[in-house]
Amino acid sequence: MKQIPPSELIINADGSIFHLHLKPEHLAERVILVGDPARVSVIGNYLDNRECDIENREFHSITGSYRGKRITVVSHGIGCDNMDIVVNELDALANIDFGTRSVKPAFRQLAMVRIGTSGGLQPFAPVGSFVVAEYSIGLDGVIYFYDRNLSIRDVDFEEALLRQLGWCFDGLRPYVVRADASLVEQIAQDDMLRGVTIAANGFYGPQGRTLRLSLYDPALNAKIEAVEYRGRRITNFEMESSALAGLAALMGHRAMTACCIIAGRADHCMNVSYKDSLTKLIEKVLERI
């Protein structure tokens, strides 16, 4: 068996994975991902018990049971670069033998649901609504570093997107990936919108916000709002869904993102008191995962 060297699979002295500080026995097959480490504690309060509660940097993890279901809750921080760390380390915990440093012969599949907040781009996705990223448009480039990325990309969608946006950013090609269809059905059911989410590679300029710096393409957001592909419109901005869906698909896991819309980008409104709406989304995911 091929051994993965210590420089690639970094295991801490206590037997835990490098960033998350989790051990293989800490990981449940149902995983809820959130950006804010404090939100892990909020979800942890719903659990009937806690097997572990571990923090390192922006990564906070709790594993326990909710109504008979074993669940791991992990914070990933902000951005697709962090998601690259989290998904790879979760997969390593599930599918690599830390003793032999080799891939296990039997694959263990994870179901990963990210719960996030987001900015809405369409009137049919107003503030307070829940949007599932059935498709994600990645501006981050993470999955281009992995072999077989073409196998999980929707290239026709990508080409239509480039044409309709009049894409003018040299060296940056958006990619489109689909979330796991069965997991979308399981979580979204009939009370969440199925949308197309842009995972931006920044919060300000890449999402069309201007403070002191001007934008290279000031009309980009308006063009994004007008994109239409096979009856689908781009519904919202966030910053992690593409790397999650793309990496999970390449690895064979089921993954998706569900967001609570807290800002209306077109009408410039913002709900800073979104706690109640986010609580409802958390409760729905806990029931359905």
TIZA-132967 format. One record per residue: residue in three letters; x negated, y, z negated of N, C-alpha, C, CB in turn. Coordinates in steps of 0.02 Angstrom, whole numbers, padded with zeros to 5 digits, always signed. Glycine has a CB too. Layout:
residues N
ALAXYZXYZXYZXYZ ...
END
This chain:
residues 289
MET-00042-00060+00000+00000+00000+00000-00044+00063+00000+00047+00000-00061 LYS-00022+00113+00038-00059+00175+00038-00052+00211-00028-00035+00220+00095 GLN-00108+00232-00056-00108+00270-00118-00109+00345-00103-00167+00250-00163 ILE-00066+00382-00137-00064+00455-00128-00114+00485-00177+00009+00483-00140 PRO-00163+00523-00153-00216+00548-00197-00191+00600-00247-00272+00578-00155 PRO-00229+00610-00302-00209+00657-00354-00201+00729-00331-00259+00655-00409 SER-00235+00748-00277-00228+00816-00251-00161+00827-00217-00285+00831-00203 GLU-00127+00772-00195-00063+00777-00160-00005+00765-00207-00061+00728-00101 LEU-00008+00712-00245+00042+00697-00297+00009+00714-00364+00066+00621-00294 ILE+00027+00772-00390-00005+00796-00452+00038+00775-00511-00014+00875-00451 ILE+00010+00733-00554+00044+00708-00613+00011+00736-00675+00045+00630-00614 ASN+00051+00766-00718+00024+00794-00779+00001+00740-00827+00076+00839-00813 ALA-00037+00760-00878-00065+00711-00926-00011+00670-00961-00108+00748-00977 ASP+00048+00699-00968+00102+00663-01003+00143+00619-00956+00149+00712-01037 GLY+00122+00614-00893+00157+00571-00845+00213+00606-00807+00184+00513-00880 SER+00218+00672-00813+00271+00710-00779+00245+00740-00714+00298+00765-00825 ILE+00292+00757-00669+00274+00788-00605+00252+00860-00617+00334+00785-00556 PHE+00208+00886-00574+00169+00946-00587+00210+01007-00606+00129+00962-00528 HIS+00258+01028-00563+00294+01090-00576+00355+01080-00621+00316+01120-00511 LEU+00395+01030-00606+00458+01020-00643+00447+00994-00713+00503+00973-00605 HIS+00390+00961-00724+00375+00929-00789+00425+00875-00808+00373+00982-00844 LEU+00458+00846-00758+00503+00790-00769+00467+00724-00758+00565+00795-00722 LYS+00488+00672-00794+00463+00605-00783+00516+00566-00743+00448+00569-00851 PRO+00496+00514-00707+00545+00477-00666+00607+00456-00704+00512+00416-00637 GLU+00600+00436-00767+00658+00413-00805+00706+00469-00823+00635+00379-00868 HIS+00685+00532-00814+00728+00589-00829+00778+00604-00774+00686+00651-00842 LEU+00768+00576-00714+00806+00597-00655+00868+00556-00644+00762+00594-00594 ALA+00925+00589-00640+00988+00557-00620+00994+00560-00544+01048+00592-00654 GLU+01039+00519-00516+01049+00520-00444+01095+00577-00422+01078+00454-00421 ARG+01132+00606-00468+01172+00665-00455+01133+00725-00482+01244+00660-00488 VAL+01119+00774-00438+01078+00831-00457+01115+00896-00439+01009+00829-00422 ILE+01121+00940-00488+01148+01007-00476+01089+01056-00478+01203+01027-00528 LEU+01083+01097-00427+01029+01146-00421+01056+01216-00428+00991+01138-00354 VAL+01021+01258-00466+01040+01328-00474+00977+01371-00472+01079+01340-00541 GLY+00985+01434-00455+00927+01477-00451+00901+01501-00519+00942+01536-00409 ASP+00947+01520-00562+00931+01552-00626+00918+01499-00680+00987+01599-00648 PRO+00860+01499-00713+00848+01451-00767+00900+01455-00823+00779+01463-00796 ALA+00926+01515-00837+00977+01522-00889+01042+01486-00871+00990+01596-00903 ARG+01055+01481-00806+01117+01448-00783+01115+01372-00797+01128+01461-00709 VAL+01054+01345-00802+01048+01274-00820+01077+01263-00890+00974+01251-00818 SER+01063+01309-00936+01091+01303-01003+01166+01309-01003+01061+01357-01049 VAL+01192+01353-00960+01265+01361-00955+01297+01295-00933+01283+01417-00904 ILE+01270+01264-00882+01297+01200-00859+01284+01145-00910+01266+01180-00791 GLY+01227+01149-00943+01211+01100-00994+01261+01098-01050+01143+01113-01022 ASN+01293+01154-01064+01344+01157-01117+01406+01116-01100+01364+01229-01129 TYR+01415+01099-01036+01472+01057-01017+01457+00983-01027+01489+01069-00943 LEU+01394+00965-01034+01375+00895-01038+01393+00865-01106+01300+00887-01025 ASP+01410+00801-01106+01428+00766-01167+01367+00749-01209+01467+00703-01151 ASN+01310+00744-01178+01247+00731-01214+01189+00757-01173+01238+00655-01229 ARG+01130+00761-01203+01070+00782-01168+01015+00732-01181+01048+00853-01190 GLU+00987+00705-01127+00930+00660-01132+00865+00699-01136+00928+00612-01074 CYS+00863+00755-01099+00802+00796-01099+00821+00868-01083+00751+00769-01047 ASP+00780+00914-01106+00788+00986-01093+00717+01014-01087+00830+01023-01151 ILE+00696+01026-01025+00626+01040-01011+00619+01104-00970+00593+00981-00973 GLU+00571+01146-00989+00560+01210-00954+00487+01217-00936+00583+01269-00997 ASN+00474+01242-00876+00408+01262-00854+00415+01314-00800+00368+01200-00828 ARG+00387+01373-00812+00394+01430-00766+00468+01442-00751+00355+01416-00699 GLU+00487+01446-00686+00557+01458-00669+00597+01394-00666+00562+01495-00604 PHE+00566+01337-00681+00599+01272-00675+00624+01249-00743+00551+01220-00644 HIS+00689+01246-00750+00721+01223-00812+00765+01164-00793+00762+01281-00846 SER+00758+01109-00829+00795+01048-00812+00828+01018-00874+00749+00997-00779 ILE+00889+00996-00865+00925+00959-00916+00957+00898-00884+00980+01004-00951 THR+00950+00841-00915+00985+00780-00892+01032+00757-00948+00935+00724-00872 GLY+01093+00740-00929+01142+00715-00977+01200+00685-00941+01165+00772-01023 SER+01255+00675-00976+01315+00645-00947+01374+00692-00950+01332+00580-00983 TYR+01414+00691-00897+01476+00729-00895+01532+00681-00877+01472+00788-00843 ARG+01575+00667-00925+01631+00621-00914+01609+00556-00881+01684+00656-00871 GLY+01556+00528-00908+01532+00463-00884+01484+00466-00826+01589+00421-00865 LYS+01472+00525-00797+01426+00531-00741+01359+00559-00765+01456+00577-00685 ARG+01306+00525-00749+01239+00550-00768+01218+00603-00717+01186+00491-00770 ILE+01199+00662-00742+01184+00719-00699+01120+00753-00723+01243+00769-00700 THR+01079+00772-00675+01021+00815-00689+01034+00884-00661+00956+00784-00658 VAL+01022+00935-00701+01030+01005-00680+00961+01037-00679+01079+01044-00728 VAL+00943+01068-00622+00876+01096-00614+00880+01166-00585+00833+01050-00567 SER+00841+01212-00612+00836+01279-00581+00777+01280-00533+00828+01335-00635 HIS+00787+01315-00477+00736+01317-00425+00706+01386-00414+00764+01292-00360 GLY+00731+01437-00449+00706+01504-00435+00734+01531-00370+00630+01505-00434 ILE+00699+01579-00341+00723+01612-00280+00680+01594-00220+00724+01688-00290 GLY+00713+01574-00165+00678+01567-00102+00665+01495-00080+00614+01602-00106 CYS+00658+01487-00015+00647+01421+00015+00579+01392-00003+00654+01424+00089 ASP+00530+01435-00019+00465+01409-00041+00472+01370-00106+00414+01466-00049 ASN+00513+01396-00152+00526+01359-00214+00565+01296-00201+00564+01404-00263 MET+00612+01299-00153+00652+01240-00138+00607+01184-00110+00707+01257-00087 ASP+00555+01202-00074+00507+01153-00049+00475+01115-00107+00453+01187-00006 ILE+00458+01151-00160+00429+01119-00220+00480+01073-00252+00406+01172-00270 VAL+00540+01098-00264+00590+01061-00302+00612+00998-00266+00651+01105-00316 VAL+00628+01002-00201+00653+00944-00165+00598+00891-00159+00678+00964-00095 ASN+00537+00912-00145+00482+00863-00141+00469+00829-00207+00419+00897-00116 GLU+00472+00866-00262+00458+00836-00327+00516+00792-00350+00444+00889-00379 LEU+00578+00811-00335+00634+00767-00351+00630+00702-00312+00701+00803-00336 ASP+00613+00707-00249+00605+00646-00208+00548+00603-00234+00593+00665-00134 ALA+00494+00634-00255+00438+00596-00283+00459+00559-00346+00378+00643-00298 LEU+00496+00592-00389+00521+00559-00450+00564+00499-00434+00560+00609-00493 ALA+00602+00504-00380+00648+00450-00361+00614+00394-00323+00704+00478-00320 ASN+00564+00410-00282+00542+00362-00231+00467+00347-00229+00563+00385-00165 ILE+00430+00373-00277+00359+00357-00282+00345+00325-00350+00315+00421-00271 ASP+00308+00271-00349+00286+00239-00411+00226+00277-00437+00269+00163-00399 PHE+00234+00310-00494+00180+00351-00521+00120+00309-00544+00206+00394-00578 GLY+00132+00245-00561+00078+00202-00583+00031+00183-00527+00105+00140-00616 THR+00061+00164-00469+00020+00143-00412+00008+00199-00362+00054+00085-00377 ARG+00043+00255-00371+00039+00311-00324+00058+00290-00253-00033+00341-00324 SER+00108+00248-00248+00130+00225-00182+00206+00230-00178+00107+00153-00169 VAL+00231+00234-00116+00303+00239-00105+00337+00173-00125+00318+00255-00031 LYS+00391+00178-00162+00428+00119-00184+00460+00084-00123+00482+00138-00236 PRO+00464+00018-00124+00494-00018-00068+00569-00006-00060+00482-00091-00075 ALA+00604+00007-00115+00676+00019-00112+00690+00094-00119+00714-00021-00169 PHE+00725+00122-00069+00739+00193-00069+00795+00210-00117+00757+00216+00002 ARG+00786+00263-00156+00837+00288-00202+00862+00354-00176+00808+00296-00275 GLN+00926+00356-00157+00955+00416-00128+00984+00462-00181+01009+00397-00077 LEU+00970+00526-00175+00996+00577-00220+01053+00615-00186+00940+00625-00243 ALA+01100+00639-00227+01151+00686-00204+01137+00752-00238+01225+00660-00220 MET+01119+00803-00199+01098+00868-00226+01146+00923-00204+01025+00884-00204 VAL+01176+00956-00253+01222+01011-00238+01194+01075-00269+01293+00996-00264 ARG+01179+01123-00227+01157+01188-00252+01218+01233-00263+01108+01222-00203 ILE+01222+01263-00323+01273+01313-00338+01240+01381-00339+01308+01297-00407 GLY+01264+01427-00297+01231+01492-00293+01280+01549-00287+01184+01493-00236 THR+01252+01609-00283+01290+01670-00268+01268+01695-00200+01279+01724-00324 SER+01311+01735-00169+01299+01750-00099+01335+01814-00079+01322+01693-00055 GLY+01311+01843-00023+01343+01900+00007+01385+01879+00067+01292+01952+00028 GLY+01450+01898+00067+01495+01879+00121+01489+01925+00181+01566+01878+00096 LEU+01498+01896+00241+01491+01935+00303+01556+01939+00343+01438+01904+00345 GLN+01608+01904+00321+01670+01902+00360+01730+01917+00316+01678+01834+00393 PRO+01783+01947+00344+01843+01962+00305+01876+01899+00276+01894+01998+00348 PHE+01867+01841+00310+01897+01780+00285+01855+01746+00231+01908+01731+00343 ALA+01799+01777+00212+01758+01753+00156+01749+01811+00107+01688+01726+00181 PRO+01803+01832+00075+01801+01892+00031+01765+01878-00035+01871+01917+00018 VAL+01751+01931-00071+01723+01925-00138+01769+01882-00181+01712+01996-00170 GLY+01738+01834-00216+01776+01788-00257+01790+01721-00225+01839+01819-00277 SER+01779+01715-00160+01791+01651-00126+01730+01606-00133+01808+01663-00051 PHE+01741+01541-00121+01689+01491-00124+01674+01467-00053+01709+01431-00170 VAL+01611+01470-00033+01591+01450+00035+01539+01394+00031+01562+01511+00074 VAL+01554+01340+00065+01507+01284+00072+01468+01294+00137+01544+01216+00071 ALA+01403+01287+00133+01360+01295+00192+01362+01230+00232+01287+01313+00172 GLU+01413+01224+00275+01415+01165+00319+01355+01164+00366+01482+01164+00359 TYR+01338+01223+00391+01277+01234+00430+01236+01289+00397+01292+01252+00504 SER+01170+01283+00399+01126+01334+00373+01079+01357+00428+01086+01309+00313 ILE+01070+01422+00433+01022+01452+00479+00962+01474+00438+01053+01513+00518 GLY+00904+01443+00451+00844+01458+00411+00800+01509+00445+00805+01395+00399 LEU+00784+01562+00408+00736+01611+00431+00668+01600+00398+00761+01682+00417 ASP+00662+01547+00360+00604+01536+00317+00546+01498+00351+00624+01499+00256 GLY+00562+01452+00395+00510+01414+00429+00484+01353+00393+00454+01458+00443 VAL+00511+01337+00333+00483+01282+00293+00483+01216+00331+00523+01274+00229 ILE+00539+01198+00363+00541+01130+00391+00497+01122+00453+00613+01113+00409 TYR+00473+01178+00482+00428+01171+00540+00362+01138+00521+00415+01240+00570 PHE+00346+01137+00457+00283+01106+00435+00290+01030+00427+00261+01136+00370 TYR+00349+01002+00440+00361+00931+00431+00376+00898+00498+00419+00919+00383 ASP+00349+00838+00507+00360+00800+00568+00434+00781+00573+00316+00736+00568 ARG+00457+00770+00634+00525+00749+00650+00577+00803+00636+00542+00687+00611 ASN+00557+00866+00628+00606+00918+00612+00658+00926+00668+00572+00984+00599 LEU+00639+00910+00730+00687+00916+00785+00746+00868+00777+00652+00902+00852 SER+00734+00813+00741+00786+00763+00734+00844+00786+00690+00757+00700+00705 ILE+00833+00838+00649+00886+00861+00604+00908+00933+00620+00862+00856+00531 ARG+00882+00960+00675+00901+01028+00695+00954+01027+00749+00839+01067+00720 ASP+00998+01078+00749+01047+01087+00802+01019+01138+00851+01118+01110+00773 VAL+00982+01113+00900+00945+01158+00946+00993+01197+00990+00897+01117+00990 ASP+01050+01168+01010+01099+01205+01051+01125+01266+01012+01157+01160+01071 PHE+01139+01256+00949+01161+01311+00906+01106+01364+00901+01180+01286+00834 GLU+01043+01342+00894+00987+01388+00889+00982+01431+00952+00922+01349+00878 GLU+00988+01399+01011+00982+01436+01074+01038+01487+01081+00982+01388+01134 ALA+01099+01468+01063+01155+01515+01066+01144+01573+01019+01221+01479+01050 LEU+01118+01559+00961+01104+01611+00911+01053+01661+00937+01080+01580+00846 LEU+00999+01636+00965+00947+01681+00992+00975+01726+01047+00888+01640+01020 ARG+01016+01697+01091+01045+01738+01145+01092+01791+01117+01083+01693+01194 GLN+01137+01773+01073+01186+01820+01048+01156+01875+01005+01240+01784+01010 LEU+01102+01858+00970+01069+01908+00927+01020+01952+00966+01034+01874+00870 GLY+01003+01932+01027+00951+01968+01062+00888+01968+01020+00972+02041+01079 TRP+00868+01909+00997+00816+01900+00947+00750+01933+00968+00804+01826+00932 CYS+00723+01976+00925+00665+02016+00945+00607+02010+00895+00685+02088+00952 PHE+00609+01959+00852+00557+01952+00801+00506+01900+00825+00587+01933+00732 ASP+00450+01923+00851+00400+01878+00879+00373+01830+00825+00342+01918+00909 GLY+00366+01767+00844+00336+01718+00799+00383+01691+00746+00277+01749+00766 LEU+00446+01711+00746+00494+01687+00697+00555+01661+00733+00514+01744+00647 ARG+00565+01595+00732+00622+01565+00765+00669+01536+00712+00599+01509+00816 PRO+00730+01561+00708+00778+01531+00662+00793+01458+00681+00844+01572+00661 TYR+00802+01417+00631+00822+01348+00644+00891+01336+00612+00770+01297+00616 VAL+00927+01287+00637+00994+01272+00613+00996+01199+00591+01048+01286+00667 VAL+01019+01187+00530+01026+01119+00504+01096+01111+00474+00971+01103+00451 ARG+01120+01049+00474+01186+01035+00447+01179+01001+00379+01227+00991+00495 ALA+01221+01021+00332+01223+00987+00267+01252+00917+00276+01265+01027+00216 ASP+01243+00875+00226+01270+00808+00229+01346+00811+00233+01248+00766+00168 ALA+01374+00783+00287+01446+00791+00299+01489+00758+00246+01464+00761+00367 SER+01468+00699+00222+01509+00665+00171+01508+00702+00105+01483+00594+00161 LEU+01452+00733+00089+01448+00772+00026+01489+00836+00032+01374+00788+00009 VAL+01489+00867+00091+01530+00926+00102+01604+00909+00090+01520+00955+00174 GLU+01627+00853+00118+01697+00833+00108+01711+00820+00034+01713+00771+00149 GLN+01665+00788+00001+01672+00770-00070+01679+00831-00114+01614+00727-00093 ILE+01639+00882-00101+01637+00941-00144+01686+00995-00121+01567+00970-00146 ALA+01690+01009-00057+01731+01065-00032+01805+01050-00037+01713+01081+00039 GLN+01825+00988-00021+01895+00967-00020+01937+01019+00017+01921+00958-00093 ASP+01993+01042-00012+02037+01087+00025+02039+01158-00004+02106+01059+00028 ASP+01993+01174-00050+01996+01240-00081+01930+01279-00076+02015+01233-00153 MET+01884+01257-00033+01823+01295-00019+01817+01304+00056+01760+01259-00049 LEU+01793+01361+00077+01781+01375+00147+01719+01336+00171+01772+01450+00159 ARG+01723+01310+00231+01665+01279+00262+01634+01331+00309+01684+01213+00302 GLY+01573+01351+00293+01545+01407+00329+01478+01393+00361+01538+01464+00283 VAL+01451+01446+00391+01383+01447+00418+01344+01499+00378+01382+01463+00496 THR+01293+01476+00344+01256+01518+00297+01187+01534+00323+01251+01484+00228 ILE+01167+01597+00318+01098+01615+00334+01056+01613+00271+01094+01685+00367 ALA+01003+01573+00272+00955+01573+00217+00899+01621+00236+00927+01500+00203 ALA+00902+01681+00210+00854+01733+00227+00788+01722+00191+00882+01803+00211 ASN+00734+01747+00220+00668+01741+00190+00650+01803+00149+00616+01728+00243 GLY+00700+01837+00124+00691+01895+00081+00759+01924+00062+00647+01949+00115 PHE+00761+01967+00012+00824+01995-00012+00840+02062+00020+00822+02001-00087 TYR+00789+02100+00037+00800+02168+00062+00800+02170+00138+00746+02216+00034 GLY+00744+02183+00169+00743+02189+00242+00772+02130+00279+00673+02198+00264 PRO+00755+02067+00262+00782+02011+00298+00858+02003+00293+00750+01948+00274 GLN+00889+02036+00244+00962+02035+00239+00992+02103+00258+00983+02016+00168 GLY+00952+02145+00291+00978+02208+00316+00984+02264+00265+01043+02197+00347 ARG+00952+02257+00207+00955+02310+00157+00898+02359+00168+00951+02281+00085 THR+00912+02422+00158+00860+02474+00165+00857+02515+00102+00874+02519+00227 LEU+00797+02524+00076+00784+02570+00020+00739+02625+00047+00751+02533-00042 ARG+00673+02617+00044+00628+02668+00073+00602+02647+00141+00570+02681+00026 LEU+00603+02582+00156+00579+02559+00220+00636+02553+00270+00542+02492+00213 SER+00623+02572+00332+00674+02564+00384+00669+02494+00414+00666+02618+00440 LEU+00721+02473+00449+00725+02407+00478+00700+02405+00550+00796+02381+00474 TYR+00669+02350+00569+00646+02342+00638+00704+02337+00686+00601+02279+00644 ASP+00757+02302+00666+00818+02298+00706+00878+02318+00662+00827+02225+00736 PRO+00894+02382+00659+00948+02405+00616+01017+02376+00633+00952+02479+00618 ALA+01025+02351+00694+01090+02324+00715+01096+02249+00701+01101+02338+00788 LEU+01045+02218+00671+01045+02146+00665+01106+02119+00626+00981+02123+00631 ASN+01123+02150+00570+01179+02125+00531+01245+02127+00570+01186+02164+00467 ALA+01254+02182+00607+01316+02187+00648+01317+02132+00701+01320+02256+00682 LYS+01260+02116+00729+01257+02063+00779+01269+01995+00746+01189+02063+00815 ILE+01243+01985+00686+01254+01923+00649+01329+01913+00636+01215+01923+00583 GLU+01362+01966+00615+01434+01961+00600+01475+01944+00662+01459+02027+00570 ALA+01449+01961+00721+01486+01949+00783+01471+01881+00815+01471+02003+00833 VAL+01420+01845+00791+01402+01781+00821+01460+01732+00816+01340+01751+00786 GLU+01471+01696+00871+01522+01643+00873+01494+01584+00911+01589+01669+00906 TYR+01500+01525+00881+01475+01465+00913+01524+01408+00900+01404+01447+00887 ARG+01557+01387+00953+01605+01331+00950+01656+01342+00893+01568+01265+00939 GLY+01682+01403+00891+01733+01419+00843+01708+01436+00773+01780+01363+00837 ARG+01642+01435+00764+01613+01449+00698+01584+01520+00696+01558+01399+00681 ARG+01591+01552+00639+01562+01619+00627+01513+01614+00569+01617+01672+00612 ILE+01465+01658+00567+01418+01661+00511+01452+01694+00452+01352+01699+00531 THR+01456+01658+00397+01497+01680+00341+01460+01718+00286+01530+01621+00310 ASN+01397+01701+00274+01364+01730+00215+01288+01725+00217+01390+01696+00152 PHE+01257+01766+00176+01185+01765+00165+01169+01733+00098+01155+01837+00167 GLU+01117+01693+00094+01085+01675+00031+01012+01659+00048+01121+01614-00004 MET+00976+01620+00006+00904+01615+00017+00874+01546+00010+00870+01660-00030 GLU+00915+01493+00005+00886+01427-00007+00918+01369+00032+00890+01412-00078 SER+00977+01379+00060+01016+01322+00086+00982+01285+00143+01083+01346+00109 SER+00945+01320+00186+00915+01287+00244+00860+01238+00225+00887+01338+00292 ALA+00817+01258+00180+00763+01212+00158+00791+01153+00121+00712+01250+00114 LEU+00842+01164+00080+00874+01109+00044+00904+01059+00093+00928+01136-00004 ALA+00947+01083+00138+00980+01038+00185+00930+01004+00232+01032+01077+00227 GLY+00881+01042+00256+00833+01015+00303+00787+00963+00272+00791+01071+00332 LEU+00757+00978+00215+00712+00931+00183+00749+00868+00161+00677+00963+00122 ALA+00809+00878+00132+00848+00820+00110+00865+00774+00169+00912+00843+00075 ALA+00885+00804+00225+00901+00763+00284+00840+00724+00308+00928+00808+00340 LEU+00782+00756+00310+00721+00721+00331+00704+00664+00285+00663+00770+00335 MET+00719+00672+00220+00701+00621+00170+00755+00567+00162+00689+00654+00103 GLY+00815+00581+00188+00869+00532+00182+00915+00544+00123+00840+00465+00177 HIS+00911+00603+00092+00955+00619+00036+01017+00656+00061+00918+00661-00016 ARG+01068+00660+00018+01128+00699+00033+01122+00765-00004+01194+00660+00010 ALA+01132+00820+00032+01124+00886+00000+01168+00938+00033+01051+00908+00003 MET+01187+00988-00005+01227+01044+00019+01224+01101-00030+01301+01022+00031 THR+01248+01159-00007+01251+01220-00049+01323+01245-00051+01203+01274-00021 ALA+01345+01264-00111+01410+01297-00120+01398+01364-00155+01459+01252-00161 CYS+01423+01417-00126+01410+01484-00153+01475+01520-00172+01372+01526-00103 CYS+01471+01559-00224+01523+01606-00242+01505+01673-00210+01530+01613-00321 ILE+01551+01701-00170+01538+01765-00137+01547+01821-00189+01586+01775-00076 ILE+01492+01857-00201+01494+01911-00251+01484+01980-00221+01442+01899-00305 ALA+01468+01982-00156+01458+02047-00122+01490+02044-00053+01383+02065-00118 GLY+01522+02098-00032+01547+02105+00035+01500+02150+00074+01619+02133+00036 ARG+01458+02121+00117+01406+02161+00149+01435+02210+00200+01356+02115+00184 ALA+01489+02190+00235+01517+02234+00286+01551+02295+00255+01567+02195+00329 ASP+01587+02285+00199+01621+02342+00168+01584+02370+00108+01691+02321+00147 HIS+01522+02347+00098+01477+02376+00047+01505+02372-00024+01462+02448+00064 CYS+01540+02318-00040+01566+02311-00108+01526+02257-00145+01641+02293-00107 MET+01526+02262-00211+01487+02216-00252+01524+02202-00317+01417+02244-00266 ASN+01530+02139-00335+01561+02119-00398+01505+02098-00445+01613+02062-00388 VAL+01486+02143-00491+01433+02126-00539+01461+02085-00597+01400+02189-00566 SER+01527+02080-00603+01558+02041-00656+01587+01976-00625+01615+02082-00691 TYR+01542+01935-00599+01563+01876-00562+01561+01812-00604+01519+01867-00501 LYS+01550+01820-00669+01541+01761-00712+01600+01713-00709+01529+01783-00783 ASP+01661+01740-00712+01721+01697-00713+01726+01657-00648+01784+01740-00723 SER+01713+01689-00591+01717+01653-00527+01664+01599-00523+01709+01702-00468 LEU+01604+01615-00545+01550+01566-00543+01565+01508-00590+01483+01598-00562 THR+01595+01522-00648+01614+01469-00694+01663+01420-00661+01646+01499-00757 LYS+01711+01445-00624+01759+01402-00589+01724+01358-00538+01813+01444-00554 LEU+01674+01386-00502+01637+01346-00453+01597+01292-00489+01591+01392-00412 ILE+01565+01308-00543+01527+01259-00581+01572+01201-00603+01495+01291-00643 GLU+01631+01217-00628+01677+01166-00652+01701+01121-00595+01737+01199-00687 LYS+01713+01150-00537+01735+01110-00480+01679+01061-00459+01754+01155-00420 VAL+01617+01085-00456+01562+01042-00436+01551+00986-00487+01498+01083-00428 LEU+01554+01002-00551+01546+00950-00602+01599+00896-00595+01550+00982-00673 GLU+01660+00915-00579+01714+00866-00571+01704+00823-00510+01780+00901-00567 ARG+01674+00851-00457+01674+00818-00392+01609+00783-00373+01691+00867-00340 ILE+01555+00801-00406+01490+00773-00385+01487+00698-00401+01432+00811-00421 
END
